[in-house]
Amino acid sequence: MEMKDHPIGIFDSGLGGLTVFKAVRRMLPDENLIYFGDTARVPYGTKSRAAVISFSKEISSYLLLRKVKMLVVACNTASSLALGEIRGLTDIPVIGVIKPSAQAALDITPHNGRILVIGTAATVSSGAYSSALLSVRKDVKVTEQACPLFVPLVEEGWTGKKITADVAEEYLSRYRGGKVNTLILGCTHYPLIEKTVAGVMGQEVNIVNSARAAALAVKAELSARGLLSDSGKKGRDSFIVSDAPERFSELARRLLKIHADSVSVKRF
């Protein structure tokens, strides 16, 4: 089998990375995709750096055994803490979500603009977004806000409930009224509550969806390396979780309209 026919491996702490999976599937319909959700250990955002690195390396090693041609770290926490460690495991391309999202934000933020990054506690404390943004443009002002309750609310399937809107109001209301130009959804779970966040922030704030930015980076990297599939056939989808496959399948269908009807379990 040619390398270009091998699958793309995508992983996240839970189901949030399915936002990246869905964006990649829409953009690259011929590709075979393997998705791993670490549902036994979600959320990553409250874990230590050492734990996140350990989990990420375990999952990456497992996906490498599945002969993937690219690893997509569809988790901002793992991207901020473990990307270098993952790249040390392999020569295949490894794509995170932070740099693509940062560039997408800079592309739409005016000179001397203000960017708000919302993410898990681990992502925010790492300062990875500030570093990625300011390394490209020194003129922007970056604020990072941890929103630790968002991931469990999404994983609970409560994206449309009032409690989620109330939590968003508590976290974000202080940034309304022209205080920011651009908001980065710095966690791949957060696109599932994008409308809620937008409702708090108002129409004048540009919102960057990290899932779409990551998918564009995946396509560009595969194209540059000559690894895009040219089979002309519809790609196959494989789903693996570390726990609770039935719940994962139900939430994937309800929240993202992804039919993960056959979900395997891999425990570490």
Secondary structure, DSSP 4 states (H G I P E B T S, - for coil): --GGGSPEEEEESSSTTHHHHHHHHHH-TTS-EEEEE-TTT---TTS-HHHHHHHHHHHHHHHHHTT-SEEEE--HHHHHHHHHHHHTT-SS-EE-SHHHHHHHHHHHSPTT-EEEEEE-HHHHHHTHHHHHHHTT-SS-EEEEEE-TTHHHHHHTT-TTSHHHHHHHHHHHGGG-SSS-SEEEE-STTGGGGHHHHHHHH-TTSEEEEHHHHHHHHHHHHHHHTT------SPPPEEEEESS-HHHHHHHHHHHH-----SEEE---
